Amino acid sequence: MSSLDHLIDQYLEEHFVAGVKVPTTVGEDDAIRSVQKQFDDAGFDCSEETARGFVHEAWRRAAE
């Protein structure tokens, strides 16, 4: 995990009480849109690339 990823994780833990929920039963595009909407609802921008990173990380952890 890069230092940027660590900072993002730390920020999310501090500012998103419930955390980012990444759906695991939908396709990648829908999961990315879901993550972006959660950021938008919280008042933040989230690029597609950043959202994709969250999705892939969540899916990787779910597969462990």
Secondary structure, DSSP 8 states (H G I E B T S, - for coil): --HHHHHHHHHHHHH-TT-----SSS-HHHHHHHHHHHHHHTT----HHHHHHHHHHHHHHHH-
